[in-house]
């Protein structure tokens, strides 16, 4: 009999909406120094996201207020998804991925309202 591997992340990390909420809270903490900001953001990013956003100046990140529930965009695979985040500055979309269906969701890309995911 084949047993599935147990989840390797907490329930919060295995839920893409909760992972996206945690990321947005950390990413929009623009009052922090770079070191403090990066220490909150970095663990929520995958390798691609770390490479893309390591040089970000938190003072340049827009201050946002989330206006409603986040929405998962349907995906055909269990290792990649997107979450739409409605804010007072438009809808941001986060691309999330994980190495397996039992791994925590990590952000790989942030799409601003003017971007096309």
For each residue, the residues with C-beta under 8 A, 3 or more apart:
1:
2:
3:
4: 102
5: 8 100 102
6: 102
7: 11 14 102
8: 5 100 102 103 104
9: 12 13 14 102 103 104 105
10: 13 14 104
11: 7 14 15 18
12: 9 15 18 19 22
13: 9 10 18 19 104 105
14: 7 9 10 11 102 104 105
15: 11 12 18 19 105
16: 19 20 72 81 83 96 105
17: 20 21 70 72 83
18: 11 12 13 15 21 22
19: 12 13 15 16 22 23 44 83 96 104 105 106 107
20: 16 17 23 24 70 83 85 94 96 105 107
21: 17 18 24 25 66 70
22: 12 18 19 25 26 44
23: 19 20 26 27 41 44 45 94 107
24: 20 21 27 28 64 66 85 92 94
25: 21 22 28 29
26: 22 23 29 37 40 41 44
27: 23 24 41 61 110
28: 24 25 61 62 63 64
29: 25 26 32 36 37 40 58
30: 37 58 59 61 62 63
31:
32: 29 36 37 40 58
33: 36 37 58
34: 37 38 57 58
35: 38 39
36: 29 32 33 39 40
37: 26 29 30 32 33 34 40 41 58
38: 34 35 41 42 54
39: 35 36 42 43
40: 26 29 32 36 37 43 44
41: 23 26 27 37 38 44 45 53
42: 38 39 45 50 54
43: 39 40
44: 19 22 23 26 40 41 106 107
45: 23 41 42 48 49 50 53 106 107 108
46: 49 50 97 98 106 107 108
47: 50 51
48: 45 51 52 97 108 109
49: 45 46 52 53 106 107 108 109
50: 42 45 46 47 53 54
51: 47 48 54
52: 48 49 108 109
53: 41 45 49 50 56 110
54: 38 42 50 51
55:
56: 53 60 61
57: 34 60 61
58: 29 30 32 33 34 37 61
59: 30
60: 56 57
61: 27 28 30 56 57 58
62: 28 30 89
63: 28 30
64: 24 28 87 88 89 92
65: 87 88
66: 21 24 70 85 86 87
67: 86 87 88
68: 86
69: 86
70: 17 20 21 66 83 84 85 86
71: 83 84
72: 16 17 75 81 82 83
73: 81 82 83 84 93
74:
75: 72 78 80 81 82
76:
77: 80
78: 75 101
79: 97 98 99 100 101 103
80: 75 77 95 96 97 98
81: 16 72 73 75 95 96 97 105
82: 72 73 75 93 94 95 96 117
83: 16 17 19 20 70 71 72 73 93 94 96
84: 70 71 73 91 92 93
85: 20 24 66 70 91 92 93 94
86: 66 67 68 69 70 91
87: 64 65 66 67 90 91 92
88: 64 65 67
89: 62 64 113
90: 87 112 113 114
91: 84 85 86 87 113
92: 24 64 84 85 87 110 111 112 113
93: 73 82 83 84 85 110 111 115 117
94: 20 23 24 82 83 85 107 109 110 111
95: 80 81 82 107 108 109 110 111 117
96: 16 19 20 80 81 82 83 105 106 107 108
97: 46 48 79 80 81 105 106 108
98: 46 79 80 101 103 104 105 106
99: 79 103
100: 5 8 79 103
101: 78 79 98
102: 4 5 6 7 8 9 14
103: 8 9 79 98 99 100
104: 8 9 10 13 14 19 98
105: 9 13 14 15 16 19 20 81 96 97 98
106: 19 44 45 46 49 96 97 98
107: 19 20 23 44 45 46 49 94 95 96 110
108: 45 46 48 49 52 95 96 97
109: 48 49 52 94 95 117
110: 27 53 92 93 94 95 107
111: 92 93 94 95 115 116 117
112: 90 92 115
113: 89 90 91 92
114: 90
115: 93 111 112
116: 111
117: 82 93 95 109 111
